[in-house]
Structures are given as structure tokens and as C-alpha cells.
Amino acid sequence: MSNPEDSGMEDNGGSSATTEMISRTDTEHSLSGEEEGPPNIPPPLPPAPPPLAPFRPAPPAQDDEENYFADDKEEEEEEQEEQDELQEEV
């Protein structure tokens, strides 16, 4: 007959592969430290991002170029009127 180690059968009738699998599982479980070590604590959360700036709508578009410089024209006219008044007084 062949050697019992080569047959894959144990003396108690079970498979040596099953026995090896159980012993590996037990060893891995005992080495993991879950039973004897500190409780499993999740890592801390990253810091929260800074708050976003409040929403501001865009200013209205200036379609007419004439209206775009309207304030400048008004200021020039006022300055011209002031100069005319000063010349009249002199």
C-alpha cells in the first residue's frame, strides 16, 4: 500500500487538505489581532472644505456702446458748462 501522507487521508478518516485549511484559517485569525488588540477604529475624516462664496449674479451686459460711455459724456458736458460760466463771470 501507499504511504498515508501521500494518500491525502488522515488516520481519523478526514482529508489532510481540509485539516490544513482549517489550521491555516485558525492561524491567520489568531495572528490578525482582532480578538486581543484594540477595537477596530476607522481613520479620522479629512478636514471639511472651506465654505463657498455667496452667489453673485453677473452685471447686465452693455449692448449699446453709446450708453456705455454716457456717463463720460455727461461729465464732459458739465465741465464745459462750468468753464463757460467762469468765463462769463470774468
Protein Blocks (a to p, Z undefined) as FASTA:
>chain_A
ZZfklnopafkopafklmmmmmmmmmmmmmnommmmccdddddddddddddddddddddd
dfblklmmmmmmmmmmmmmmmmmmmmmmZZ
